[in-house]
Structure formats: structure tokens, C-alpha cells
Amino acid sequence: MEQSAAPMACPDCHALTDDLDAHERWHTRLVRDIAVAVTQHEAARGSRTG
Ligand SMILES: [Zn+2]
């Protein structure tokens, strides 16, 4: 009895996915994309430290 085809729940967003590895890669890419967007946004406004 093997259940290798059972969907796994993502520990981050609790989404059911067959390929958790690919899902995590999507997470990494999403987080990186947001980080880049925030960095560019802050750079555009100018580094105002306060
Ligand atoms: Zn997820």
C-alpha cells in the first residue's frame, strides 16, 4: 500500500499540492519578488531613515 500520490499541505499557506517541492520554489520566488519590489519602492522614495 503506497500513497505517494496523496497531496501534501503546505506548512506555510496550508495549500494542498502534489508537488510540495515545486510549491516551495514558488513561495521562494514570490517572497523574493516582493522583497525586490519593496526594495525598489524604498529606493524610489529615497532612503529616509527616521
Ligand atoms: Zn504554500
mmCIF file of the protein (N, C-alpha, C, O) and its ligand, coordinates in Angstrom:
data_MODEL
# 
_entry.id   MODEL 
# 
loop_
_entity.id 
_entity.type 
_entity.pdbx_number_of_molecules 
1 polymer     1 
2 non-polymer 1 
# 
_entity_poly.entity_id                      1 
_entity_poly.type                           'polypeptide(L)' 
_entity_poly.nstd_linkage                   no 
_entity_poly.nstd_monomer                   no 
_entity_poly.pdbx_seq_one_letter_code       MEQSAAPMACPDCHALTDDLDAHERWHTRLVRDIAVAVTQHEAARGSRTG 
_entity_poly.pdbx_seq_one_letter_code_can   MEQSAAPMACPDCHALTDDLDAHERWHTRLVRDIAVAVTQHEAARGSRTG 
_entity_poly.pdbx_strand_id                 A 
# 
loop_
_entity_poly_seq.entity_id 
_entity_poly_seq.num 
_entity_poly_seq.mon_id 
_entity_poly_seq.hetero 
1 1  MET n 
1 2  GLU n 
1 3  GLN n 
1 4  SER n 
1 5  ALA n 
1 6  ALA n 
1 7  PRO n 
1 8  MET n 
1 9  ALA n 
1 10 CYS n 
1 11 PRO n 
1 12 ASP n 
1 13 CYS n 
1 14 HIS n 
1 15 ALA n 
1 16 LEU n 
1 17 THR n 
1 18 ASP n 
1 19 ASP n 
1 20 LEU n 
1 21 ASP n 
1 22 ALA n 
1 23 HIS n 
1 24 GLU n 
1 25 ARG n 
1 26 TRP n 
1 27 HIS n 
1 28 THR n 
1 29 ARG n 
1 30 LEU n 
1 31 VAL n 
1 32 ARG n 
1 33 ASP n 
1 34 ILE n 
1 35 ALA n 
1 36 VAL n 
1 37 ALA n 
1 38 VAL n 
1 39 THR n 
1 40 GLN n 
1 41 HIS n 
1 42 GLU n 
1 43 ALA n 
1 44 ALA n 
1 45 ARG n 
1 46 GLY n 
1 47 SER n 
1 48 ARG n 
1 49 THR n 
1 50 GLY n 
# 
loop_
_struct_asym.id 
_struct_asym.entity_id 
A 1 
B 2 
# 
loop_
_chem_comp.id 
_chem_comp.type 
_chem_comp.mon_nstd_flag 
ALA 'L-peptide linking' y 
ARG 'L-peptide linking' y 
ASP 'L-peptide linking' y 
CYS 'L-peptide linking' y 
GLN 'L-peptide linking' y 
GLU 'L-peptide linking' y 
GLY 'peptide linking'   y 
HIS 'L-peptide linking' y 
ILE 'L-peptide linking' y 
LEU 'L-peptide linking' y 
MET 'L-peptide linking' y 
PRO 'L-peptide linking' y 
SER 'L-peptide linking' y 
THR 'L-peptide linking' y 
TRP 'L-peptide linking' y 
VAL 'L-peptide linking' y 
ZN  non-polymer         . 
# 
_pdbx_entity_nonpoly.entity_id   2 
_pdbx_entity_nonpoly.name        ? 
_pdbx_entity_nonpoly.comp_id     ZN 
# 
_pdbx_nonpoly_scheme.asym_id         B 
_pdbx_nonpoly_scheme.entity_id       2 
_pdbx_nonpoly_scheme.mon_id          ZN 
_pdbx_nonpoly_scheme.ndb_seq_num     1 
_pdbx_nonpoly_scheme.pdb_seq_num     101 
_pdbx_nonpoly_scheme.auth_seq_num    101 
_pdbx_nonpoly_scheme.pdb_mon_id      ZN 
_pdbx_nonpoly_scheme.auth_mon_id     ZN 
_pdbx_nonpoly_scheme.pdb_strand_id   A 
_pdbx_nonpoly_scheme.pdb_ins_code    . 
# 
loop_
_atom_site.group_PDB 
_atom_site.id 
_atom_site.type_symbol 
_atom_site.label_atom_id 
_atom_site.label_alt_id 
_atom_site.label_comp_id 
_atom_site.label_asym_id 
_atom_site.label_entity_id 
_atom_site.label_seq_id 
_atom_site.pdbx_PDB_ins_code 
_atom_site.Cartn_x 
_atom_site.Cartn_y 
_atom_site.Cartn_z 
_atom_site.occupancy 
_atom_site.B_iso_or_equiv 
_atom_site.pdbx_formal_charge 
_atom_site.auth_seq_id 
_atom_site.auth_comp_id 
_atom_site.auth_asym_id 
_atom_site.auth_atom_id 
_atom_site.pdbx_PDB_model_num 
ATOM   1   N  N  . MET A 1 1  ? 0.847  -1.204 0.000  1.00 0.00 ? 1   MET A N  1 
ATOM   2   C  CA . MET A 1 1  ? 0.000  0.000  0.000  1.00 0.00 ? 1   MET A CA 1 
ATOM   3   C  C  . MET A 1 1  ? 0.879  1.249  0.000  1.00 0.00 ? 1   MET A C  1 
ATOM   4   O  O  . MET A 1 1  ? 1.570  1.548  0.974  1.00 0.00 ? 1   MET A O  1 
ATOM   5   N  N  . GLU A 1 2  ? 0.831  1.952  -1.094 1.00 0.00 ? 2   GLU A N  1 
ATOM   6   C  CA . GLU A 1 2  ? 1.612  3.178  -1.179 1.00 0.00 ? 2   GLU A CA 1 
ATOM   7   C  C  . GLU A 1 2  ? 0.711  4.353  -1.529 1.00 0.00 ? 2   GLU A C  1 
ATOM   8   O  O  . GLU A 1 2  ? -0.122 4.269  -2.431 1.00 0.00 ? 2   GLU A O  1 
ATOM   9   N  N  . GLN A 1 3  ? 0.888  5.428  -0.813 1.00 0.00 ? 3   GLN A N  1 
ATOM   10  C  CA . GLN A 1 3  ? 0.097  6.619  -1.096 1.00 0.00 ? 3   GLN A CA 1 
ATOM   11  C  C  . GLN A 1 3  ? 1.039  7.774  -1.438 1.00 0.00 ? 3   GLN A C  1 
ATOM   12  O  O  . GLN A 1 3  ? 1.047  8.815  -0.781 1.00 0.00 ? 3   GLN A O  1 
ATOM   13  N  N  . SER A 1 4  ? 1.809  7.560  -2.457 1.00 0.00 ? 4   SER A N  1 
ATOM   14  C  CA . SER A 1 4  ? 2.774  8.574  -2.855 1.00 0.00 ? 4   SER A CA 1 
ATOM   15  C  C  . SER A 1 4  ? 2.105  9.672  -3.670 1.00 0.00 ? 4   SER A C  1 
ATOM   16  O  O  . SER A 1 4  ? 2.683  10.734 -3.899 1.00 0.00 ? 4   SER A O  1 
ATOM   17  N  N  . ALA A 1 5  ? 0.872  9.398  -4.105 1.00 0.00 ? 5   ALA A N  1 
ATOM   18  C  CA . ALA A 1 5  ? 0.161  10.374 -4.923 1.00 0.00 ? 5   ALA A CA 1 
ATOM   19  C  C  . ALA A 1 5  ? -0.731 11.273 -4.069 1.00 0.00 ? 5   ALA A C  1 
ATOM   20  O  O  . ALA A 1 5  ? -1.455 12.120 -4.593 1.00 0.00 ? 5   ALA A O  1 
ATOM   21  N  N  . ALA A 1 6  ? -0.673 11.082 -2.749 1.00 0.00 ? 6   ALA A N  1 
ATOM   22  C  CA . ALA A 1 6  ? -1.520 11.892 -1.883 1.00 0.00 ? 6   ALA A CA 1 
ATOM   23  C  C  . ALA A 1 6  ? -1.004 13.324 -1.833 1.00 0.00 ? 6   ALA A C  1 
ATOM   24  O  O  . ALA A 1 6  ? 0.199  13.547 -1.692 1.00 0.00 ? 6   ALA A O  1 
ATOM   25  N  N  . PRO A 1 7  ? -1.900 14.286 -1.948 1.00 0.00 ? 7   PRO A N  1 
ATOM   26  C  CA . PRO A 1 7  ? -1.490 15.686 -1.912 1.00 0.00 ? 7   PRO A CA 1 
ATOM   27  C  C  . PRO A 1 7  ? -0.983 16.077 -0.532 1.00 0.00 ? 7   PRO A C  1 
ATOM   28  O  O  . PRO A 1 7  ? -1.479 15.594 0.486  1.00 0.00 ? 7   PRO A O  1 
ATOM   29  N  N  . MET A 1 8  ? -0.002 16.947 -0.509 1.00 0.00 ? 8   MET A N  1 
ATOM   30  C  CA . MET A 1 8  ? 0.568  17.390 0.759  1.00 0.00 ? 8   MET A CA 1 
ATOM   31  C  C  . MET A 1 8  ? 0.163  18.835 1.024  1.00 0.00 ? 8   MET A C  1 
ATOM   32  O  O  . MET A 1 8  ? 0.001  19.635 0.102  1.00 0.00 ? 8   MET A O  1 
ATOM   33  N  N  . ALA A 1 9  ? 0.005  19.144 2.302  1.00 0.00 ? 9   ALA A N  1 
ATOM   34  C  CA . ALA A 1 9  ? -0.386 20.500 2.663  1.00 0.00 ? 9   ALA A CA 1 
ATOM   35  C  C  . ALA A 1 9  ? 0.851  21.352 2.923  1.00 0.00 ? 9   ALA A C  1 
ATOM   36  O  O  . ALA A 1 9  ? 1.771  20.944 3.631  1.00 0.00 ? 9   ALA A O  1 
ATOM   37  N  N  . CYS A 1 10 ? 0.849  22.528 2.342  1.00 0.00 ? 10  CYS A N  1 
ATOM   38  C  CA . CYS A 1 10 ? 1.981  23.426 2.529  1.00 0.00 ? 10  CYS A CA 1 
ATOM   39  C  C  . CYS A 1 10 ? 1.981  23.969 3.958  1.00 0.00 ? 10  CYS A C  1 
ATOM   40  O  O  . CYS A 1 10 ? 0.959  24.479 4.417  1.00 0.00 ? 10  CYS A O  1 
ATOM   41  N  N  . PRO A 1 11 ? 3.098  23.872 4.663  1.00 0.00 ? 11  PRO A N  1 
ATOM   42  C  CA . PRO A 1 11 ? 3.176  24.344 6.049  1.00 0.00 ? 11  PRO A CA 1 
ATOM   43  C  C  . PRO A 1 11 ? 3.065  25.862 6.143  1.00 0.00 ? 11  PRO A C  1 
ATOM   44  O  O  . PRO A 1 11 ? 2.823  26.402 7.222  1.00 0.00 ? 11  PRO A O  1 
ATOM   45  N  N  . ASP A 1 12 ? 3.238  26.539 5.034  1.00 0.00 ? 12  ASP A N  1 
ATOM   46  C  CA . ASP A 1 12 ? 3.206  27.999 5.041  1.00 0.00 ? 12  ASP A CA 1 
ATOM   47  C  C  . ASP A 1 12 ? 1.806  28.544 4.798  1.00 0.00 ? 12  ASP A C  1 
ATOM   48  O  O  . ASP A 1 12 ? 1.313  29.376 5.558  1.00 0.00 ? 12  ASP A O  1 
ATOM   49  N  N  . CYS A 1 13 ? 1.171  28.068 3.730  1.00 0.00 ? 13  CYS A N  1 
ATOM   50  C  CA . CYS A 1 13 ? -0.142 28.605 3.368  1.00 0.00 ? 13  CYS A CA 1 
ATOM   51  C  C  . CYS A 1 13 ? -1.215 27.521 3.431  1.00 0.00 ? 13  CYS A C  1 
ATOM   52  O  O  . CYS A 1 13 ? -2.376 27.770 3.106  1.00 0.00 ? 13  CYS A O  1 
ATOM   53  N  N  . HIS A 1 14 ? -0.821 26.313 3.852  1.00 0.00 ? 14  HIS A N  1 
ATOM   54  C  CA . HIS A 1 14 ? -1.762 25.205 4.035  1.00 0.00 ? 14  HIS A CA 1 
ATOM   55  C  C  . HIS A 1 14 ? -2.505 24.872 2.747  1.00 0.00 ? 14  HIS A C  1 
ATOM   56  O  O  . HIS A 1 14 ? -3.657 24.441 2.782  1.00 0.00 ? 14  HIS A O  1 
ATOM   57  N  N  . ALA A 1 15 ? -1.856 25.068 1.635  1.00 0.00 ? 15  ALA A N  1 
ATOM   58  C  CA . ALA A 1 15 ? -2.467 24.736 0.351  1.00 0.00 ? 15  ALA A CA 1 
ATOM   59  C  C  . ALA A 1 15 ? -2.095 23.306 -0.031 1.00 0.00 ? 15  ALA A C  1 
ATOM   60  O  O  . ALA A 1 15 ? -0.954 22.879 0.147  1.00 0.00 ? 15  ALA A O  1 
ATOM   61  N  N  . LEU A 1 16 ? -3.069 22.578 -0.555 1.00 0.00 ? 16  LEU A N  1 
ATOM   62  C  CA . LEU A 1 16 ? -2.811 21.202 -0.964 1.00 0.00 ? 16  LEU A CA 1 
ATOM   63  C  C  . LEU A 1 16 ? -2.104 21.203 -2.306 1.00 0.00 ? 16  LEU A C  1 
ATOM   64  O  O  . LEU A 1 16 ? -2.553 21.835 -3.263 1.00 0.00 ? 16  LEU A O  1 
ATOM   65  N  N  . THR A 1 17 ? -0.998 20.491 -2.362 1.00 0.00 ? 17  THR A N  1 
ATOM   66  C  CA . THR A 1 17 ? -0.240 20.444 -3.606 1.00 0.00 ? 17  THR A CA 1 
ATOM   67  C  C  . THR A 1 17 ? 0.386  19.073 -3.780 1.00 0.00 ? 17  THR A C  1 
ATOM   68  O  O  . THR A 1 17 ? 0.819  18.445 -2.814 1.00 0.00 ? 17  THR A O  1 
ATOM   69  N  N  . ASP A 1 18 ? 0.428  18.619 -5.022 1.00 0.00 ? 18  ASP A N  1 
ATOM   70  C  CA . ASP A 1 18 ? 1.048  17.321 -5.304 1.00 0.00 ? 18  ASP A CA 1 
ATOM   71  C  C  . ASP A 1 18 ? 2.570  17.446 -5.287 1.00 0.00 ? 18  ASP A C  1 
ATOM   72  O  O  . ASP A 1 18 ? 3.279  16.519 -4.893 1.00 0.00 ? 18  ASP A O  1 
ATOM   73  N  N  . ASP A 1 19 ? 3.050  18.589 -5.715 1.00 0.00 ? 19  ASP A N  1 
ATOM   74  C  CA . ASP A 1 19 ? 4.494  18.814 -5.743 1.00 0.00 ? 19  ASP A CA 1 
ATOM   75  C  C  . ASP A 1 19 ? 4.852  19.887 -4.719 1.00 0.00 ? 19  ASP A C  1 
ATOM   76  O  O  . ASP A 1 19 ? 4.872  21.080 -5.022 1.00 0.00 ? 19  ASP A O  1 
ATOM   77  N  N  . LEU A 1 20 ? 5.133  19.433 -3.508 1.00 0.00 ? 20  LEU A N  1 
ATOM   78  C  CA . LEU A 1 20 ? 5.450  20.397 -2.457 1.00 0.00 ? 20  LEU A CA 1 
ATOM   79  C  C  . LEU A 1 20 ? 6.767  21.103 -2.772 1.00 0.00 ? 20  LEU A C  1 
ATOM   80  O  O  . LEU A 1 20 ? 6.947  22.274 -2.436 1.00 0.00 ? 20  LEU A O  1 
ATOM   81  N  N  . ASP A 1 21 ? 7.680  20.391 -3.415 1.00 0.00 ? 21  ASP A N  1 
ATOM   82  C  CA . ASP A 1 21 ? 8.970  20.985 -3.757 1.00 0.00 ? 21  ASP A CA 1 
ATOM   83  C  C  . ASP A 1 21 ? 8.779  22.159 -4.714 1.00 0.00 ? 21  ASP A C  1 
ATOM   84  O  O  . ASP A 1 21 ? 9.350  23.235 -4.531 1.00 0.00 ? 21  ASP A O  1 
ATOM   85  N  N  . ALA A 1 22 ? 7.961  21.921 -5.738 1.00 0.00 ? 22  ALA A N  1 
ATOM   86  C  CA . ALA A 1 22 ? 7.699  22.986 -6.709 1.00 0.00 ? 22  ALA A CA 1 
ATOM   87  C  C  . ALA A 1 22 ? 6.943  24.123 -6.035 1.00 0.00 ? 22  ALA A C  1 
ATOM   88  O  O  . ALA A 1 22 ? 7.163  25.295 -6.341 1.00 0.00 ? 22  ALA A O  1 
ATOM   89  N  N  . HIS A 1 23 ? 6.058  23.770 -5.125 1.00 0.00 ? 23  HIS A N  1 
ATOM   90  C  CA . HIS A 1 23 ? 5.276  24.790 -4.429 1.00 0.00 ? 23  HIS A CA 1 
ATOM   91  C  C  . HIS A 1 23 ? 6.198  25.672 -3.578 1.00 0.00 ? 23  HIS A C  1 
ATOM   92  O  O  . HIS A 1 23 ? 6.029  26.890 -3.525 1.00 0.00 ? 23  HIS A O  1 
ATOM   93  N  N  . GLU A 1 24 ? 7.169  25.045 -2.918 1.00 0.00 ? 24  GLU A N  1 
ATOM   94  C  CA . GLU A 1 24 ? 8.096  25.824 -2.096 1.00 0.00 ? 24  GLU A CA 1 
ATOM   95  C  C  . GLU A 1 24 ? 8.952  26.740 -2.972 1.00 0.00 ? 24  GLU A C  1 
ATOM   96  O  O  . GLU A 1 24 ? 9.293  27.857 -2.583 1.00 0.00 ? 24  GLU A O  1 
ATOM   97  N  N  . ARG A 1 25 ? 9.292  26.240 -4.164 1.00 0.00 ? 25  ARG A N  1 
ATOM   98  C  CA . ARG A 1 25 ? 10.067 27.081 -5.079 1.00 0.00 ? 25  ARG A CA 1 
ATOM   99  C  C  . ARG A 1 25 ? 9.240  28.295 -5.486 1.00 0.00 ? 25  ARG A C  1 
ATOM   100 O  O  . ARG A 1 25 ? 9.762  29.396 -5.660 1.00 0.00 ? 25  ARG A O  1 
ATOM   101 N  N  . TRP A 1 26 ? 7.918  28.062 -5.635 1.00 0.00 ? 26  TRP A N  1 
ATOM   102 C  CA . TRP A 1 26 ? 7.031  29.174 -5.984 1.00 0.00 ? 26  TRP A CA 1 
ATOM   103 C  C  . TRP A 1 26 ? 7.006  30.177 -4.823 1.00 0.00 ? 26  TRP A C  1 
ATOM   104 O  O  . TRP A 1 26 ? 7.003  31.389 -5.038 1.00 0.00 ? 26  TRP A O  1 
ATOM   105 N  N  . HIS A 1 27 ? 6.988  29.657 -3.597 1.00 0.00 ? 27  HIS A N  1 
ATOM   106 C  CA . HIS A 1 27 ? 6.998  30.516 -2.419 1.00 0.00 ? 27  HIS A CA 1 
ATOM   107 C  C  . HIS A 1 27 ? 8.257  31.380 -2.413 1.00 0.00 ? 27  HIS A C  1 
ATOM   108 O  O  . HIS A 1 27 ? 8.193  32.593 -2.214 1.00 0.00 ? 27  HIS A O  1 
ATOM   109 N  N  . THR A 1 28 ? 9.397  30.734 -2.635 1.00 0.00 ? 28  THR A N  1 
ATOM   110 C  CA . THR A 1 28 ? 10.672 31.450 -2.615 1.00 0.00 ? 28  THR A CA 1 
ATOM   111 C  C  . THR A 1 28 ? 10.688 32.557 -3.655 1.00 0.00 ? 28  THR A C  1 
ATOM   112 O  O  . THR A 1 28 ? 11.155 33.668 -3.408 1.00 0.00 ? 28  THR A O  1 
ATOM   113 N  N  . ARG A 1 29 ? 10.160 32.216 -4.830 1.00 0.00 ? 29  ARG A N  1 
ATOM   114 C  CA . ARG A 1 29 ? 10.143 33.202 -5.909 1.00 0.00 ? 29  ARG A CA 1 
ATOM   115 C  C  . ARG A 1 29 ? 9.199  34.356 -5.566 1.00 0.00 ? 29  ARG A C  1 
ATOM   116 O  O  . ARG A 1 29 ? 9.492  35.515 -5.858 1.00 0.00 ? 29  ARG A O  1 
ATOM   117 N  N  . LEU A 1 30 ? 8.073  34.029 -4.948 1.00 0.00 ? 30  LEU A N  1 
ATOM   118 C  CA . LEU A 1 30 ? 7.103  35.056 -4.591 1.00 0.00 ? 30  LEU A CA 1 
ATOM   119 C  C  . LEU A 1 30 ? 7.688  35.995 -3.543 1.00 0.00 ? 30  LEU A C  1 
ATOM   120 O  O  . LEU A 1 30 ? 7.594  37.216 -3.664 1.00 0.00 ? 30  LEU A O  1 
ATOM   121 N  N  . VAL A 1 31 ? 8.292  35.408 -2.516 1.00 0.00 ? 31  VAL A N  1 
ATOM   122 C  CA . VAL A 1 31 ? 8.883  36.218 -1.447 1.00 0.00 ? 31  VAL A CA 1 
ATOM   123 C  C  . VAL A 1 31 ? 9.991  37.104 -2.000 1.00 0.00 ? 31  VAL A C  1 
ATOM   124 O  O  . VAL A 1 31 ? 10.121 38.268 -1.622 1.00 0.00 ? 31  VAL A O  1 
ATOM   125 N  N  . ARG A 1 32 ? 10.786 36.536 -2.900 1.00 0.00 ? 32  ARG A N  1 
ATOM   126 C  CA . ARG A 1 32 ? 11.878 37.300 -3.484 1.00 0.00 ? 32  ARG A CA 1 
ATOM   127 C  C  . ARG A 1 32 ? 11.324 38.442 -4.331 1.00 0.00 ? 32  ARG A C  1 
ATOM   128 O  O  . ARG A 1 32 ? 11.855 39.553 -4.322 1.00 0.00 ? 32  ARG A O  1 
ATOM   129 N  N  . ASP A 1 33 ? 10.250 38.154 -5.062 1.00 0.00 ? 33  ASP A N  1 
ATOM   130 C  CA . ASP A 1 33 ? 9.658  39.181 -5.911 1.00 0.00 ? 33  ASP A CA 1 
ATOM   131 C  C  . ASP A 1 33 ? 9.146  40.330 -5.056 1.00 0.00 ? 33  ASP A C  1 
ATOM   132 O  O  . ASP A 1 33 ? 9.314  41.495 -5.414 1.00 0.00 ? 33  ASP A O  1 
ATOM   133 N  N  . ILE A 1 34 ? 8.526  40.009 -3.932 1.00 0.00 ? 34  ILE A N  1 
ATOM   134 C  CA . ILE A 1 34 ? 8.011  41.047 -3.039 1.00 0.00 ? 34  ILE A CA 1 
ATOM   135 C  C  . ILE A 1 34 ? 9.163  41.842 -2.437 1.00 0.00 ? 34  ILE A C  1 
ATOM   136 O  O  . ILE A 1 34 ? 9.097  43.067 -2.327 1.00 0.00 ? 34  ILE A O  1 
ATOM   137 N  N  . ALA A 1 35 ? 10.212 41.135 -2.050 1.00 0.00 ? 35  ALA A N  1 
ATOM   138 C  CA . ALA A 1 35 ? 11.365 41.803 -1.449 1.00 0.00 ? 35  ALA A CA 1 
ATOM   139 C  C  . ALA A 1 35 ? 11.983 42.787 -2.438 1.00 0.00 ? 35  ALA A C  1 
ATOM   140 O  O  . ALA A 1 35 ? 12.357 43.899 -2.065 1.00 0.00 ? 35  ALA A O  1 
ATOM   141 N  N  . VAL A 1 36 ? 12.087 42.376 -3.689 1.00 0.00 ? 36  VAL A N  1 
ATOM   142 C  CA . VAL A 1 36 ? 12.655 43.245 -4.717 1.00 0.00 ? 36  VAL A CA 1 
ATOM   143 C  C  . VAL A 1 36 ? 11.761 44.460 -4.924 1.00 0.00 ? 36  VAL A C  1 
ATOM   144 O  O  . VAL A 1 36 ? 12.249 45.581 -5.070 1.00 0.00 ? 36  VAL A O  1 
ATOM   145 N  N  . ALA A 1 37 ? 10.451 44.235 -4.935 1.00 0.00 ? 37  ALA A N  1 
ATOM   146 C  CA . ALA A 1 37 ? 9.510  45.335 -5.147 1.00 0.00 ? 37  ALA A CA 1 
ATOM   147 C  C  . ALA A 1 37 ? 9.612  46.340 -4.005 1.00 0.00 ? 37  ALA A C  1 
ATOM   148 O  O  . ALA A 1 37 ? 9.597  47.549 -4.237 1.00 0.00 ? 37  ALA A O  1 
ATOM   149 N  N  . VAL A 1 38 ? 9.713  45.849 -2.786 1.00 0.00 ? 38  VAL A N  1 
ATOM   150 C  CA . VAL A 1 38 ? 9.823  46.737 -1.629 1.00 0.00 ? 38  VAL A CA 1 
ATOM   151 C  C  . VAL A 1 38 ? 11.128 47.518 -1.684 1.00 0.00 ? 38  VAL A C  1 
ATOM   152 O  O  . VAL A 1 38 ? 11.164 48.715 -1.396 1.00 0.00 ? 38  VAL A O  1 
ATOM   153 N  N  . THR A 1 39 ? 12.181 46.836 -2.052 1.00 0.00 ? 39  THR A N  1 
ATOM   154 C  CA . THR A 1 39 ? 13.495 47.494 -2.137 1.00 0.00 ? 39  THR A CA 1 
ATOM   155 C  C  . THR A 1 39 ? 13.461 48.611 -3.170 1.00 0.00 ? 39  THR A C  1 
ATOM   156 O  O  . THR A 1 39 ? 13.956 49.712 -2.925 1.00 0.00 ? 39  THR A O  1 
ATOM   157 N  N  . GLN A 1 40 ? 12.871 48.317 -4.330 1.00 0.00 ? 40  GLN A N  1 
ATOM   158 C  CA . GLN A 1 40 ? 12.797 49.332 -5.381 1.00 0.00 ? 40  GLN A CA 1 
ATOM   159 C  C  . GLN A 1 40 ? 11.914 50.486 -4.935 1.00 0.00 ? 40  GLN A C  1 
ATOM   160 O  O  . GLN A 1 40 ? 12.189 51.645 -5.244 1.00 0.00 ? 40  GLN A O  1 
ATOM   161 N  N  . HIS A 1 41 ? 10.850 50.161 -4.204 1.00 0.00 ? 41  HIS A N  1 
ATOM   162 C  CA . HIS A 1 41 ? 9.943  51.209 -3.743 1.00 0.00 ? 41  HIS A CA 1 
ATOM   163 C  C  . HIS A 1 41 ? 10.656 52.146 -2.766 1.00 0.00 ? 41  HIS A C  1 
ATOM   164 O  O  . HIS A 1 41 ? 10.524 53.367 -2.837 1.00 0.00 ? 41  HIS A O  1 
ATOM   165 N  N  . GLU A 1 42 ? 11.410 51.539 -1.857 1.00 0.00 ? 42  GLU A N  1 
ATOM   166 C  CA . GLU A 1 42 ? 12.133 52.355 -0.889 1.00 0.00 ? 42  GLU A CA 1 
ATOM   167 C  C  . GLU A 1 42 ? 13.228 53.171 -1.573 1.00 0.00 ? 42  GLU A C  1 
ATOM   168 O  O  . GLU A 1 42 ? 13.486 54.318 -1.207 1.00 0.00 ? 42  GLU A O  1 
ATOM   169 N  N  . ALA A 1 43 ? 13.862 52.564 -2.564 1.00 0.00 ? 43  ALA A N  1 
ATOM   170 C  CA . ALA A 1 43 ? 14.926 53.258 -3.292 1.00 0.00 ? 43  ALA A CA 1 
ATOM   171 C  C  . ALA A 1 43 ? 14.349 54.438 -4.067 1.00 0.00 ? 43  ALA A C  1 
ATOM   172 O  O  . ALA A 1 43 ? 14.989 55.483 -4.189 1.00 0.00 ? 43  ALA A O  1 
ATOM   173 N  N  . ALA A 1 44 ? 13.125 54.263 -4.595 1.00 0.00 ? 44  ALA A N  1 
ATOM   174 C  CA . ALA A 1 44 ? 12.486 55.318 -5.370 1.00 0.00 ? 44  ALA A CA 1 
ATOM   175 C  C  . ALA A 1 44 ? 12.126 56.500 -4.463 1.00 0.00 ? 44  ALA A C  1 
ATOM   176 O  O  . ALA A 1 44 ? 12.252 57.658 -4.862 1.00 0.00 ? 44  ALA A O  1 
ATOM   177 N  N  . ARG A 1 45 ? 11.689 56.204 -3.276 1.00 0.00 ? 45  ARG A N  1 
ATOM   178 C  CA . ARG A 1 45 ? 11.328 57.268 -2.353 1.00 0.00 ? 45  ARG A CA 1 
ATOM   179 C  C  . ARG A 1 45 ? 12.559 57.920 -1.727 1.00 0.00 ? 45  ARG A C  1 
ATOM   180 O  O  . ARG A 1 45 ? 12.507 59.026 -1.190 1.00 0.00 ? 45  ARG A O  1 
ATOM   181 N  N  . GLY A 1 46 ? 13.668 57.185 -1.821 1.00 0.00 ? 46  GLY A N  1 
ATOM   182 C  CA . GLY A 1 46 ? 14.869 57.710 -1.201 1.00 0.00 ? 46  GLY A CA 1 
ATOM   183 C  C  . GLY A 1 46 ? 14.992 57.149 0.198  1.00 0.00 ? 46  GLY A C  1 
ATOM   184 O  O  . GLY A 1 46 ? 13.998 57.006 0.910  1.00 0.00 ? 46  GLY A O  1 
ATOM   185 N  N  . SER A 1 47 ? 16.196 56.838 0.585  1.00 0.00 ? 47  SER A N  1 
ATOM   186 C  CA . SER A 1 47 ? 16.397 56.219 1.892  1.00 0.00 ? 47  SER A CA 1 
ATOM   187 C  C  . SER A 1 47 ? 16.170 57.257 2.988  1.00 0.00 ? 47  SER A C  1 
ATOM   188 O  O  . SER A 1 47 ? 17.078 57.983 3.391  1.00 0.00 ? 47  SER A O  1 
ATOM   189 N  N  . ARG A 1 48 ? 14.917 57.297 3.455  1.00 0.00 ? 48  ARG A N  1 
ATOM   190 C  CA . ARG A 1 48 ? 14.600 58.231 4.542  1.00 0.00 ? 48  ARG A CA 1 
ATOM   191 C  C  . ARG A 1 48 ? 14.608 57.464 5.846  1.00 0.00 ? 48  ARG A C  1 
ATOM   192 O  O  . ARG A 1 48 ? 13.678 56.717 6.149  1.00 0.00 ? 48  ARG A O  1 
ATOM   193 N  N  . THR A 1 49 ? 15.631 57.650 6.589  1.00 0.00 ? 49  THR A N  1 
ATOM   194 C  CA . THR A 1 49 ? 15.744 56.932 7.852  1.00 0.00 ? 49  THR A CA 1 
ATOM   195 C  C  . THR A 1 49 ? 15.215 57.819 8.979  1.00 0.00 ? 49  THR A C  1 
ATOM   196 O  O  . THR A 1 49 ? 15.644 58.960 9.152  1.00 0.00 ? 49  THR A O  1 
ATOM   197 N  N  . GLY A 1 50 ? 14.321 57.290 9.700  1.00 0.00 ? 50  GLY A N  1 
ATOM   198 C  CA . GLY A 1 50 ? 13.794 58.071 10.784 1.00 0.00 ? 50  GLY A CA 1 
ATOM   199 C  C  . GLY A 1 50 ? 13.057 57.195 11.643 1.00 0.00 ? 50  GLY A C  1 
ATOM   200 O  O  . GLY A 1 50 ? 12.507 57.639 12.651 1.00 0.00 ? 50  GLY A O  1 
HETATM 201 ZN ZN . ZN  B 2 .  ? 2.370  27.378 0.232  1.00 0.00 2 101 ZN  A ZN 1 
# 
